[in-house]
Amino acid sequence: MPAALCTSELVTNVHLHTKGAAMLRVRLNPARLHVSVFDESPDPPVVARPAAGVVACWGRGLALVEEVADTWGVAVERAGRYAKGVWFELRPAG
């Protein structure tokens, strides 16, 4: 479930905040799951932290990824025509 939530949040961010094509890359090995979502926008992602008690329909996606994933960040390498990639990693439970 954490992998689905984090992937959904990254893909949704691309859909809401960028224009153009996107690419999803998933890498799995026994030690970790690494998911990257690349897009054509050079603008860095912003982690929003609405004040406690504030009701909002959006704005918490990267904060959720930050909380759920073992680690996350912005890819330093370009992937073809894509300007940036936002990624997360999860280690196996147990």
N, C-alpha and C positions, 0 to 999 in steps of 0.2 A: 503493500500500500504506500509506503513512503516514496518509492520510486515513481509510482503513478502520479502522486500528488506533486512532487517536484518537477517532473517532466511536464505535466499539465500547466503548472505555473510559468515555466520558462517559455513554452510554446504560446501560451496566452499573452505573455508580455510582448513577444515578437508580433503577434497579430494586432495587439492594441497600440503599440508604440512605434512601429516601424512600417516602412513600405517596401515592396519588392519581395524577392524570393527569400526563403529560409531553408535551412537544412538541419535535420536531426541526426546526430551520430551517437550510437550506443556501443560501448565496449564493455565486455564482461570477461573477467578472469576469476580464478578462485579467490583472489584476495579482495576484489572490489568491482563495483559497477560504476562506470564513468559515462555520464550522459552530457552531451554538448548540444546546444541549439545555436546555430550560426545565423546571422542576418546581415543585410547590406548596410545597416546604419553604423556610422563610426561613433555615435553618441554612447557614452558609457551608461550602464544601468544605474538606477538610483534606488537605494533601499529606503522606502518610506516607513516612517514610524509614527502613525497617527497617535495623538494623545489618548490616554486611557479614557474609556467611556465614549469616545467619538464613534458614531455609527457611520460607516462608509461602505459602499458597494465594491470598491476596489482600492488598491494601494498597499496591500499587505503581502503580495506574492513573493517578492524576494525575501522579506522578513520570514515568511513561512519556510522557504527553502533554507535560509540560514539556520533556522531552528531545527529542522528535520534532518537535513543532510549532515554527513560527517564533516564535509568541507565543500566549499563552492568558490567560484571566482570567475574572472573574465579571461578568456584564452588570450595568450600573448601572440600566438601565430595567426596569420590569416589563413583561410581555407578557400583558395581559389578566389572567386569574386566576392566572397563574404568579408565584411569589414571587421567583424568581431564574433566571438562565441562566448556565451555564458554557460558554465558547466557546474555540475555537482558530482560528488562521489558518495557512495554508500558502501560500507563494509558488511559482509554477511553477519546476520544476527548470531549471537552465541559466541 
